Amino acid sequence: MPSERQSVPRICDYEGSDYQQRFWEQGERQYEDQTEAIAIRRLLPKSGKLLLEVGAGAGRNTPRYQGYERVVLMDYSTTQLAQAQEFLGDSERYIYVAADVYRLPFVDGLFDAATMIRVLHHMTDAPKALAQIRQTLGPKAIFLLEYANKLNFKAIARYLLGRQAWSPFQHEPVEFIELNFNFHPRAVRGWLHSLGFAIQRQITVSHFRVGWLKRNVPLRLLVALDALFQYSGAFWQLTPSVFVRAQANNKVPAAEAGSFFKCPSCGAALPEVRKNYLDCGECDSRWGFENGIYNFKEPQKSS
C-alpha cells in the first residue's frame, strides 16, 4: 500500500558492510560478546520449536540458540545473511529472510520465541518495530530484547559535569549519531507493557565497558565480575546495555499449522515458494528467493 510505504521510518542498512569483521572480530569486543552470551543463557528458554532472530546479521549469536528446532535469521542486509550462511554452514535448521522490521513477512502468532539484540538502537520508531514483533509471537512466547540505555553511569556523569547537552533522565530517545539511539528504561518497559508483554526479568550488561579496563584487566576477570553484577538489573538499570525477558500474552492466537509467510504489502498469507519467488494472490506482489535467502525488502515485477 503506498500510504503504508510512505510512513516507513528511516532504516539503517548494513548492505555490503564489513561490520562483523571490523566491529566484532577486529574491534576488541570479546568482553561485550561474552557478557552478552551469559545474559542470553540466563534469560532465554533453553529449547523451543521456532525462534525469530531479528537483526541476526552475520549470525554471531545464532549458535547460542542450539536448543531450538528451527531458527529464522532475519536481517535487512542480504550480504550479512550471506555471511551468516557461510558461518553456520548448510543446515535445514536455519531460514534466512531479508526483510524490513517495520513490515515483517510472517503470519501472526508464528514464533514461540524471538530475540532482538543490538538492533533496537537503530530504530527511529522503536514502538512500531516492537509492535511488529509482538504480532509474530504466539501465546506465552518469550521475547528477549536488548537495548542501549541512555540512563547509564557515563551519560549521567557527563550530563552533570556539563559535557553533554542531552539529559539521560528524560524518557524520550536520544539520537546521538545518525540512526543510533539510546532509550530510557522506563520508556522501553512502557512500550512493552502497552503491547501486551509481561516483563519477567531484567539484566544489566557491560558494567565495565571502559577502554582502559578492557586493556589492563584480564578478560576472564572482567567477564566474571560482569556476570556477578548482571543480577543488579532487577533493581536498577545504569549500564549502557540492558537485556529484558518479556512474555507475550494470549491476545494473538497461535498461527495455523502450515502457515508461515505473509505478504508485507497487503498481509495476505503466501503459498510455498514457486521456482525463485513467492506470489501474493491478493495484491500481485512477487517476493524473491535466491541463494537460500527469502527477500521481502521490495517486491519484484511480475512477468
C-alpha positions, 0 to 999 in steps of 0.5 A, a space after each residue: 500500500 503506498 500510504 503504508 510505504 510512505 510512513 516507513 521510518 528511516 532504516 539503517 542498512 548494513 548492505 555490503 558492510 564489513 561490520 562483523 569483521 571490523 566491529 566484532 572480530 577486529 574491534 576488541 569486543 570479546 568482553 561485550 560478546 561474552 557478557 552478552 552470551 551469559 545474559 542470553 543463557 540466563 534469560 532465554 528458554 533453553 529449547 523451543 520449536 521456532 525462534 525469530 532472530 531479528 537483526 541476526 546479521 552475520 549470525 554471531 549469536 545464532 549458535 547460542 540458540 542450539 536448543 531450538 528446532 528451527 531458527 529464522 535469521 532475519 536481517 535487512 542486509 542480504 550480504 550479512 545473511 550471506 555471511 551468516 550462511 557461510 558461518 553456520 554452514 548448510 543446515 535445514 535448521 536455519 531460514 534466512 529472510 531479508 526483510 524490513 522490521 517495520 513490515 515483517 513477512 510472517 503470519 501472526 502468532 508464528 514464533 514461540 520465541 524471538 530475540 532482538 539484540 543490538 538492533 533496537 538502537 537503530 530504530 527511529 520508531 522503536 514502538 512500531 518495530 516492537 509492535 511488529 514483533 509482538 504480532 509474530 509471537 504466539 501465546 506465552 512466547 518469550 521475547 528477549 530484547 536488548 537495548 542501549 540505555 541512555 540512563 547509564 553511569 557515563 551519560 549521567 556523569 557527563 550530563 552533570 559535569 556539563 559535557 553533554 547537552 542531552 539529559 539521560 533522565 528524560 524518557 524520550 530517545 536520544 539520537 546521538 549519531 545518525 540512526 543510533 539511539 539510546 532509550 530510557 528504561 522506563 520508556 522501553 518497559 512502557 512500550 512493552 507493557 502497552 503491547 501486551 508483554 509481561 516483563 519477567 526479568 531484567 539484566 544489566 550488561 557491560 558494567 565495565 565497558 571502559 577502554 582502559 579496563 578492557 586493556 589492563 584487566 584480564 578478560 576472564 576477570 572482567 567477564 566474571 565480575 560482569 556476570 556477578 553484577 548482571 543480577 543488579 538489573 532487577 533493581 536498577 538499570 545504569 549500564 549502557 546495555 540492558 537485556 529484558 525477558 518479556 512474555 507475550 500474552 494470549 491476545 494473538 492466537 497461535 498461527 495455523 499449522 502450515 502457515 508461515 509467510 505473509 505478504 508485507 504489502 497487503 498481509 495476505 498469507 503466501 503459498 510455498 515458494 514457486 521456482 525463485 519467488 513467492 506470489 501474493 494472490 491478493 495484491 500481485 506482489 512477487 517476493 524473491 528467493 535466491 541463494 537460500 535467502 527469502 527477500 521481502 525488502 521490495 517486491 519484484 515485477 511480475 512477468 
